[in-house]
Amino acid sequence: MRTPGLRLPLLPLLGLLASLLLSLAGLAPHAAAAPAAKAADPVRVMPLGDSITGSPGCWRAVLWNQLRTAGYTDVDFVGTLGPQGCGQEYDGDNEGHGGELVTNVADQNLLPARLRATLPDVVVMHFGTNDVWSNISPDRILAAYTKLVEQMRAGNPDMRILVAQIIPMNPGTCAACAQRVVDLNARIPGWARSTSTERSPVTVVDQWTGFSTAADTYDGVHPNASGDRKIAARWYPALTAVLDAGVPGDPGDPGSGGSGCTATFRAVSTWQGGYQGEVTVTNTSSSPVSGWTVTLAPSGGARITQVWNGGLGTAADGTASVSNAAWNGTLAAGASAAFGFVATAPATAGAPAVTVGCTARAAGS
């Protein structure tokens, strides 16, 4: 039989527990951890165009993985369309609408709603293939480009814009298309110079040179795996140059170790069949860097054949990479180093032009 007296010691114990709970409750506001700091937003990049960009546009997958491998992890590809395969993991959001004409997008004001839905910081635009196929004049295409840029800046005055000289096309049903692409591409650099501003620069990326419709497309228009690699290789230095320079509101330089650099090109001298160039590398981060790599994509079919004060590597499409020498890789914050090179160029190449990008290694990494 249970003895009633055994319940009596529980009363003081319950009172003690209640007092303890009340005491803990009173301490709770002082003991609570401070809220975690809000993570910086990634740089939002919109791939914009037609089926070259979005159906399936697997150069985006190649580019995305190149960025991740190089340490650019705070980048978000954005768009109202999702991925369409490509056989590798990647951020597939994009604004590449198969069959669209850039002139129709401009005339029908289709872009503003897409911009509002995605809020890009950078636009990577390869647009106009269907317009060329439809025999729309370069004047009308460039007017459409201008309207799209104005719409981008209306939503984001600091928009960074990369515009392609589009890849060649030679479909069996359009014998004149090949020359029409040449005619459009010849006009794009001048258009970009007149459209670019210091606050919202427009950068031209040469996707035409070195691209073969026979080897790099499956139908004379759309890129195959080889074409995807070439397109990504041309976008990469131009996009990383923008990321390294930083965009307003971005989380900082997204390169390896949080360090960043910029690279600037100048032509030193030219001659028939080639030129000498110089590239200056500047540490744009607030910390020292222990090394750097610059990518260079010469325009007009030029090829870099010799480098001094750096180590040269060259891809099959002519894109070159130059890594620091043993004596010029370590740069304090704000410090610069330079290397020189010689390039060969066909007689039709025009004035020397090189798209450059830069990545850096943080000291100690």
C-alpha distance (Angstrom), angle and dihedral (degrees) to the residues before:
residue distance angle dihedral
M1 . . .
R2 3.82 . .
T3 3.80 113.4 .
P4 3.85 112.3 -130.0
G5 3.77 91.5 -144.0
L6 3.83 91.0 68.1
R7 3.82 90.2 74.0
L8 3.80 95.0 60.9
P9 3.87 98.4 79.3
L10 3.84 89.8 56.2
L11 3.80 93.1 69.0
P12 3.81 97.2 65.5
L13 3.81 88.6 42.1
L14 3.80 92.3 54.0
G15 3.77 90.5 47.9
L16 3.78 90.3 50.9
L17 3.82 91.3 50.5
A18 3.81 91.5 49.4
S19 3.78 91.7 50.5
L20 3.78 90.3 48.7
L21 3.81 92.5 50.9
L22 3.79 91.7 48.5
S23 3.77 89.9 49.5
L24 3.80 91.8 50.9
A25 3.79 90.6 47.7
G26 3.76 89.9 53.8
L27 3.78 91.2 51.1
A28 3.82 95.3 46.6
P29 3.80 98.3 89.2
H30 3.81 90.7 53.0
A31 3.79 95.4 44.7
A32 3.81 97.2 47.5
A33 3.79 115.0 114.9
A34 3.79 118.4 -112.1
P35 3.80 114.1 -102.0
A36 3.80 114.3 -91.1
A37 3.78 115.0 -102.1
K38 3.78 113.5 -101.2
A39 3.78 112.1 -103.4
A40 3.79 115.2 -115.8
D41 3.78 114.5 -102.9
P42 3.81 116.7 -108.2
V43 3.80 122.3 -116.1
R44 3.81 106.5 -92.1
V45 3.81 113.7 -138.0
M46 3.83 121.2 -170.4
P47 3.83 116.9 -158.4
L48 3.83 101.7 -151.9
G49 3.79 129.1 -169.4
D50 3.78 144.9 66.2
S51 3.82 133.7 -62.6
I52 3.81 91.5 -43.1
T53 3.82 85.2 66.9
G54 3.78 103.0 31.8
S55 3.80 117.1 20.1
P56 2.97 87.5 89.4
G57 3.82 97.8 -45.6
C58 3.79 94.4 -171.2
W59 3.79 92.1 178.1
R60 3.81 83.0 82.1
A61 3.80 89.9 61.9
V62 3.80 91.5 49.0
L63 3.81 91.5 47.7
W64 3.79 93.6 46.2
N65 3.80 92.1 53.5
Q66 3.80 92.4 45.3
L67 3.79 88.4 55.1
R68 3.80 93.0 48.4
T69 3.80 92.5 47.8
A70 3.81 90.3 51.8
G71 3.82 91.7 51.8
Y72 3.82 100.3 -99.8
T73 3.80 94.8 135.9
D74 3.82 99.1 146.8
V75 3.80 95.2 72.3
D76 3.80 124.3 110.9
F77 3.82 119.7 -166.9
V78 3.82 106.6 -146.5
G79 3.79 137.7 -168.3
T80 3.77 142.1 122.2
L81 3.83 90.7 -102.0
G82 3.78 125.9 73.3
P83 3.83 134.1 -140.9
Q84 3.79 123.1 -68.4
G85 3.78 103.5 -155.7
C86 3.83 119.9 -86.7
G87 3.80 94.1 171.6
Q88 3.79 97.5 -103.1
E89 3.78 136.8 79.7
Y90 3.79 113.6 -97.0
D91 3.79 144.9 133.5
G92 3.80 98.9 -87.1
D93 3.82 102.5 -177.6
N94 3.80 109.6 127.8
E95 3.80 147.3 147.7
G96 3.81 98.1 -129.8
H97 3.81 107.4 131.5
G98 3.79 113.7 -170.4
G99 3.80 113.7 -124.2
E100 3.80 95.8 11.3
L101 3.78 122.0 141.7
V102 3.78 116.6 -145.0
T103 3.80 88.4 -138.3
N104 3.81 90.6 57.3
V105 3.81 92.1 47.7
A106 3.80 88.6 53.4
D107 3.81 96.8 41.7
Q108 3.82 92.9 47.8
N109 3.83 95.1 41.6
L110 3.79 92.1 -126.7
L111 3.79 97.3 149.5
P112 3.84 103.7 66.5
A113 3.81 94.1 65.6
R114 3.80 90.4 48.7
L115 3.79 90.5 50.3
R116 3.81 92.4 49.5
A117 3.79 90.3 51.1
T118 3.81 94.9 51.3
L119 3.84 108.6 23.5
P120 3.82 98.7 -150.7
D121 3.80 124.5 -163.0
V122 3.81 93.1 -163.3
V123 3.81 130.6 29.8
V124 3.81 120.6 -155.8
M125 3.82 105.2 -164.3
H126 3.81 129.6 -169.3
F127 3.80 102.7 165.9
G128 3.78 138.5 147.0
T129 3.81 106.1 59.6
N130 3.81 93.5 116.0
D131 3.80 91.0 44.4
V132 3.81 90.4 54.2
W133 3.80 89.9 48.4
S134 3.81 88.3 51.1
N135 3.84 90.5 52.6
I136 3.79 94.0 -116.7
S137 3.78 111.4 163.1
P138 3.82 123.1 -107.5
D139 3.81 88.3 -119.3
R140 3.80 91.7 61.6
I141 3.80 93.4 42.5
L142 3.80 92.5 51.3
A143 3.79 91.0 46.4
A144 3.80 86.9 55.5
Y145 3.80 90.1 49.4
T146 3.80 88.8 53.4
K147 3.79 93.1 51.0
L148 3.81 91.7 49.6
V149 3.80 90.9 50.6
E150 3.80 90.2 50.4
Q151 3.80 89.6 51.3
M152 3.80 91.1 48.9
R153 3.80 91.3 51.9
A154 3.80 92.3 46.0
G155 3.79 88.2 64.5
N156 3.81 96.8 33.7
P157 3.82 118.0 16.6
D158 3.82 89.3 -167.6
M159 3.81 96.0 55.2
R160 3.80 115.5 148.7
I161 3.80 110.4 -145.4
L162 3.81 128.2 -163.5
V163 3.82 113.5 -169.9
A164 3.79 123.9 -169.7
Q165 3.74 129.6 -136.9
I166 3.79 87.2 -135.0
I167 3.79 125.3 -113.8
P168 3.82 117.8 -96.3
M169 3.78 120.1 -91.2
N170 3.78 129.6 -158.4
P171 3.82 109.7 166.3
G172 3.77 118.2 175.7
T173 3.80 90.9 -120.4
C174 3.82 96.7 52.8
A175 3.78 115.3 52.4
A176 3.81 92.0 170.4
C177 3.81 95.7 52.1
A178 3.79 95.5 86.8
Q179 3.80 93.0 60.6
R180 3.79 92.7 41.1
V181 3.80 89.4 59.3
V182 3.81 89.7 51.2
D183 3.80 90.2 50.5
L184 3.81 93.3 50.3
N185 3.79 94.7 44.6
A186 3.79 91.7 51.6
R187 3.80 89.5 60.4
I188 3.80 99.0 46.3
P189 3.85 100.0 79.4
G190 3.81 92.5 53.3
W191 3.79 90.9 46.3
A192 3.80 90.6 50.5
R193 3.81 93.2 50.6
S194 3.79 90.9 53.0
T195 3.82 93.0 45.0
S196 3.80 101.3 42.4
T197 3.81 120.1 97.5
E198 3.77 131.8 -172.1
R199 3.78 90.6 -113.3
S200 3.81 95.8 43.8
P201 3.81 109.3 24.5
V202 3.81 123.2 -164.3
T203 3.80 114.3 -147.1
V204 3.81 122.3 -164.8
V205 3.80 116.2 -141.3
D206 3.81 116.7 -163.0
Q207 3.81 106.0 -134.0
W208 3.80 93.2 158.6
T209 3.80 104.1 65.8
G210 3.79 114.5 87.5
F211 3.82 93.6 6.3
S212 3.81 114.0 125.4
T213 3.79 121.6 -158.7
A214 3.81 88.0 -157.1
A215 3.81 97.1 51.1
D216 3.81 102.9 24.2
T217 3.83 104.6 42.0
Y218 3.79 133.4 54.3
D219 3.81 95.8 -146.5
G220 3.77 107.2 18.6
V221 3.82 91.0 -91.4
H222 3.81 115.2 45.2
P223 3.81 121.4 62.9
N224 3.78 122.8 -112.5
A225 3.82 122.9 -154.0
S226 3.81 91.6 -72.9
G227 3.80 90.4 49.4
D228 3.80 91.7 48.8
R229 3.80 90.3 55.2
K230 3.80 92.1 49.4
I231 3.82 93.4 48.4
A232 3.82 92.0 48.7
A233 3.81 90.8 47.6
R234 3.81 90.6 56.2
W235 3.80 95.3 45.9
Y236 3.80 93.5 46.7
P237 3.84 101.6 72.2
A238 3.79 93.0 41.5
L239 3.80 93.4 48.8
T240 3.79 95.4 43.9
A241 3.80 89.3 49.9
V242 3.81 87.9 58.3
L243 3.81 92.0 45.5
D244 3.80 92.7 48.1
A245 3.79 92.3 48.7
G246 3.81 88.9 50.1
V247 3.78 130.9 -130.4
P248 3.81 123.0 -122.4
G249 3.78 109.7 -83.6
D250 3.81 95.2 11.9
P251 3.83 121.2 137.3
G252 3.80 92.4 -109.2
D253 3.75 131.2 -92.7
P254 3.81 105.7 -18.3
G255 3.77 96.3 -159.3
S256 3.79 124.8 117.4
G257 3.77 113.9 -54.2
G258 3.81 93.1 3.4
S259 3.81 92.0 -77.5
G260 3.79 124.3 126.0
C261 3.75 142.8 -169.9
T262 3.76 140.7 -177.3
A263 3.79 129.7 -142.4
T264 3.80 126.7 -153.4
F265 3.81 126.3 -167.9
R266 3.79 130.3 -149.6
A267 3.79 130.7 175.3
V268 3.81 110.8 -123.0
S269 3.81 98.4 -174.0
T270 3.80 139.3 -16.1
W271 3.79 135.8 -152.8
Q272 3.79 138.2 170.0
G273 3.79 104.9 -62.6
G274 3.77 100.5 11.0
Y275 3.78 153.1 7.0
Q276 3.80 144.6 -137.9
G277 3.79 118.4 -118.5
E278 3.77 138.3 -174.0
V279 3.80 128.3 -153.1
T280 3.81 123.6 -161.6
V281 3.81 117.2 -154.8
T282 3.81 117.8 -157.4
N283 3.79 127.7 -170.4
T284 3.82 102.7 -129.3
S285 3.80 96.0 178.8
S286 3.78 126.6 92.1
S287 3.82 92.6 -118.6
P288 3.81 134.3 62.2
V289 3.81 119.1 -91.3
S290 3.79 124.7 -146.2
G291 3.80 98.0 -155.2
W292 3.79 145.9 -6.7
T293 3.80 142.2 -153.9
V294 3.80 124.7 -154.4
T295 3.80 124.0 -160.8
L296 3.80 118.3 -152.3
A297 3.81 127.0 -167.4
P298 3.83 108.9 -173.9
S299 3.79 116.5 -153.9
G300 3.78 128.5 -134.5
G301 3.80 96.3 37.4
A302 3.81 94.8 -64.1
R303 3.81 120.0 154.0
I304 3.80 128.4 -155.2
T305 3.80 108.0 -129.3
Q306 3.80 105.8 167.2
V307 3.82 135.5 30.4
W308 3.79 133.4 -177.5
N309 3.82 127.2 -165.0
G310 3.80 89.1 24.1
G311 3.81 145.1 51.1
L312 3.81 118.7 -99.8
G313 3.79 129.7 -141.2
T314 3.82 123.1 172.1
A315 3.81 130.4 -161.0
A316 3.78 123.3 -145.4
D317 3.81 92.6 -102.1
G318 3.81 92.6 56.0
T319 3.80 96.8 -100.3
A320 3.80 107.9 139.9
S321 3.79 132.6 -157.1
V322 3.79 123.0 -156.2
S323 3.80 121.8 -166.0
N324 3.76 124.7 -164.3
A325 3.78 122.4 -90.1
A326 3.80 120.0 -119.7
W327 3.80 92.5 -95.2
N328 3.83 102.9 44.9
G329 3.80 105.9 40.9
T330 3.80 98.8 89.6
L331 3.80 110.4 79.4
A332 3.78 128.2 173.7
A333 3.79 118.4 -138.1
G334 3.79 107.6 -66.3
A335 3.83 94.0 8.5
S336 3.81 123.8 129.9
A337 3.80 140.3 -151.6
A338 3.80 130.9 -173.3
F339 3.78 139.5 -150.7
G340 3.77 132.1 -171.9
F341 3.78 133.9 -142.4
V342 3.79 144.7 -178.1
A343 3.81 121.3 -134.6
T344 3.78 131.2 -168.5
A345 3.80 116.0 -141.2
P346 3.81 137.2 -177.8
A347 3.80 117.6 -110.0
T348 3.83 89.4 -108.0
A349 3.83 94.7 54.5
G350 3.80 96.5 99.7
A351 3.79 123.8 -156.0
P352 3.83 115.8 -6.0
A353 3.80 112.3 -90.2
V354 3.79 127.4 168.7
T355 3.81 129.3 -179.5
V356 3.81 107.5 -142.3
G357 3.78 135.5 -169.5
C358 3.79 132.7 178.5
T359 3.80 138.5 -153.5
A360 3.81 126.3 -177.4
R361 3.80 138.7 -161.3
A362 3.77 117.9 -130.4
A363 3.77 115.7 -120.8
G364 3.79 109.6 -91.0
S365 3.81 94.6 23.5
